[in-house]
C-alpha cells in the first residue's frame, strides 16, 4: 500500500511546482513603418485601442508592482530605452530588449491572448480638426505578431531571420490614412 501511495504523491508533485514559461507567451506586437520624421510621428499620438476604442495597456501580471505600460507606438530606440529603464521595476522587462529585428520601425507590445479574435485599432490624433479628435484605423488580425512563434529565434538572436519572416506583418499606412499630405510625411 505504501508504494502505491508514494507513487501517487510523486505523480501529483509536478502539479504543485512552478512551471517555466516562455517569456513571450501571449506577447503580441504590431510593427509600423513610415518615412515620416519622428517629431511628426509623435505628434499623431498613436496608441493601440480595443474594440470599444479604449486604450490598451501591456502588463507583467502577478508582480505586485507597477508593471502597467501604455500601448503607445514608439520607435525601436525609444521602446528599447524605455523598457531598459523599466528593468529597475521588474527584471521581466529585460526580455523587451531582444527585439533587434524591429530596428528602424515603430512598435507596440500588447497581450496577444487577451485580444485574440477581437478588433484592435490604431488611434491617432487628427491634427486637421480643430476639436482635438481622434481617428481610428482597424488593425486586422493578419497583421498582428505573436512573439511566442519566434521565441527560438529570439533566444538565439537570429535577427536577420526574424526580419525576413515578419515583413508581411509590417503596417505601412499611407499619409492619407493618417490624414496627412504627402509633404507632411517627408
C-alpha positions as CSV (number, residue, x, y, z in Angstrom):
1,X,0.0,0.0,0.0
2,X,2.8,2.4,0.9
3,X,4.5,2.1,-2.6
4,X,1.2,3.0,-4.3
5,X,0.7,6.0,-2.0
6,X,4.3,7.1,-2.7
7,X,3.7,6.7,-6.4
8,X,0.5,8.8,-6.3
9,X,2.3,11.6,-4.3
10,X,5.2,11.6,-6.8
11,X,2.7,11.6,-9.7
12,X,0.9,14.7,-8.4
13,X,4.0,16.6,-7.3
14,X,4.6,18.3,-10.7
15,X,1.1,19.9,-10.4
16,X,2.4,21.9,-7.4
17,X,5.8,23.0,-8.8
18,X,6.1,26.3,-10.6
19,X,6.2,25.9,-14.4
20,X,8.8,27.5,-16.6
21,X,7.1,29.5,-19.3
22,X,8.4,31.2,-22.4
23,X,8.7,35.0,-21.7
24,X,6.9,35.6,-25.0
25,X,3.8,33.5,-24.2
26,X,0.8,35.7,-25.1
27,X,3.1,38.6,-26.2
28,X,1.7,40.4,-29.2
29,X,3.5,43.1,-31.3
30,X,2.4,45.4,-34.0
31,X,5.0,47.0,-36.2
32,X,4.6,50.1,-38.3
33,X,6.9,51.6,-40.9
34,X,6.8,55.2,-42.2
35,X,9.2,57.7,-43.6
36,X,7.7,60.4,-41.5
37,X,10.1,62.3,-39.2
38,X,9.9,61.2,-35.6
39,X,8.7,64.6,-34.4
40,X,5.8,64.5,-36.8
41,X,5.0,60.8,-35.9
42,X,4.9,61.5,-32.2
43,X,2.5,64.4,-32.7
44,X,0.0,61.9,-34.0
45,X,-0.1,60.3,-30.5
46,X,-0.5,56.7,-31.9
47,X,-1.9,54.2,-29.4
48,X,-3.5,50.8,-29.6
49,X,-7.1,50.5,-28.6
50,X,-9.6,47.7,-28.2
51,X,-12.9,47.2,-30.0
52,X,-14.6,49.7,-27.6
53,X,-11.9,52.3,-28.5
54,X,-10.4,52.1,-25.0
55,X,-6.6,52.4,-24.8
56,X,-4.8,49.1,-24.1
57,X,-2.1,48.5,-21.5
58,X,0.6,46.0,-21.6
59,X,1.5,44.4,-18.2
60,X,3.5,41.8,-16.5
61,X,0.9,40.0,-14.4
62,X,1.5,38.8,-10.9
63,X,4.4,41.0,-10.0
64,X,2.6,43.2,-7.4
65,X,4.5,46.1,-8.9
66,X,3.7,48.9,-11.3
67,X,4.1,47.0,-14.5
68,X,1.2,48.6,-16.5
69,X,2.5,50.3,-19.6
70,X,0.6,52.3,-22.2
71,X,0.4,50.7,-25.6
72,X,1.9,53.7,-27.4
73,X,3.7,53.2,-30.6
74,X,7.3,54.1,-30.1
75,X,10.4,53.9,-32.3
76,X,12.6,50.9,-31.7
77,X,15.2,53.1,-30.0
78,X,12.6,54.8,-27.7
79,X,10.9,51.5,-26.9
80,X,14.2,49.7,-26.0
81,X,15.3,52.7,-23.9
82,X,12.0,52.8,-22.0
83,X,11.9,49.0,-21.4
84,X,15.6,49.0,-20.3
85,X,14.8,51.7,-17.7
86,X,11.8,49.6,-16.5
87,X,14.0,46.7,-15.6
88,X,14.5,48.6,-12.3
89,X,10.8,47.9,-11.6
90,X,10.9,44.2,-12.7
91,X,13.5,42.0,-14.4
92,X,11.0,40.7,-16.9
93,X,11.3,43.9,-18.9
94,X,14.8,42.7,-19.9
95,X,13.0,40.4,-22.4
96,X,11.7,43.5,-24.2
97,X,15.3,44.4,-25.2
98,X,15.6,41.4,-27.6
99,X,13.7,43.0,-30.5
100,X,16.6,44.0,-32.7
101,X,14.5,42.9,-35.7
102,X,12.4,46.0,-35.2
103,X,15.2,48.5,-35.7
104,X,14.0,51.3,-37.9
105,X,10.3,50.6,-37.2
106,X,7.7,51.8,-34.7
107,X,6.3,49.2,-32.4
108,X,3.8,48.5,-29.7
109,X,3.6,45.4,-27.5
110,X,0.3,44.1,-26.1
111,X,-1.3,41.0,-24.7
112,X,-2.0,38.7,-27.7
113,X,-4.1,36.1,-25.9
114,X,-6.5,38.6,-24.2
115,X,-7.1,40.3,-27.6
116,X,-7.2,37.3,-30.0
117,X,-10.3,37.3,-32.1
118,X,-11.1,40.9,-31.1
119,X,-10.9,44.1,-33.1
120,X,-8.0,46.3,-32.4
121,X,-7.5,49.9,-33.7
122,X,-4.6,52.3,-34.2
123,X,-5.8,55.5,-32.7
124,X,-4.2,58.8,-33.9
125,X,-4.8,62.4,-33.3
126,X,-6.5,64.2,-36.1
127,X,-4.3,67.3,-36.5
128,X,-6.6,68.9,-39.0
129,X,-9.7,69.0,-36.8
130,X,-10.0,71.9,-34.5
131,X,-11.7,70.0,-31.8
132,X,-8.9,67.6,-30.7
133,X,-10.5,64.5,-32.0
134,X,-9.1,61.1,-32.7
135,X,-9.4,58.8,-35.7
136,X,-9.1,55.1,-35.9
137,X,-7.7,52.5,-38.3
138,X,-8.6,48.9,-37.7
139,X,-5.6,46.5,-37.5
140,X,-6.5,43.2,-39.0
141,X,-5.5,40.0,-37.1
142,X,-3.4,39.0,-40.0
143,X,-1.1,42.0,-39.2
144,X,-0.5,41.1,-35.6
145,X,2.6,39.2,-34.5
146,X,2.6,36.6,-31.7
147,X,6.2,36.7,-30.4
148,X,5.9,33.2,-29.0
149,X,6.0,32.0,-32.6
150,X,9.5,33.5,-32.8
151,X,10.8,32.5,-29.3
152,X,13.5,30.2,-30.5
153,X,14.9,32.8,-32.9
154,X,14.6,35.5,-30.2
155,X,16.7,33.3,-27.8
156,X,19.2,32.6,-30.5
157,X,19.3,36.3,-31.5
158,X,18.5,35.3,-35.1
159,X,17.7,38.9,-36.0
160,X,18.0,38.6,-39.8
161,X,15.8,35.5,-39.9
162,X,13.1,37.2,-37.9
163,X,13.4,40.4,-40.1
164,X,12.7,38.2,-43.2
165,X,9.8,36.4,-41.5
166,X,7.9,39.5,-40.3
167,X,8.0,41.5,-43.5
168,X,4.4,40.7,-44.4
169,X,3.2,41.8,-41.0
170,X,4.6,45.4,-41.0
171,X,1.9,48.0,-41.3
172,X,2.7,50.7,-43.9
173,X,0.0,53.3,-43.6
174,X,-0.2,55.9,-46.4
175,X,-0.1,59.6,-45.5
176,X,-3.7,59.9,-46.5
177,X,-4.6,57.1,-44.0
178,X,-3.3,59.3,-41.2
179,X,-5.0,62.4,-42.7
180,X,-1.7,64.0,-43.8
181,X,-0.4,65.4,-47.0
182,X,2.4,63.6,-48.7
183,X,4.7,66.6,-47.9
184,X,4.0,66.2,-44.2
185,X,5.3,62.6,-44.4
186,X,8.7,63.5,-45.7
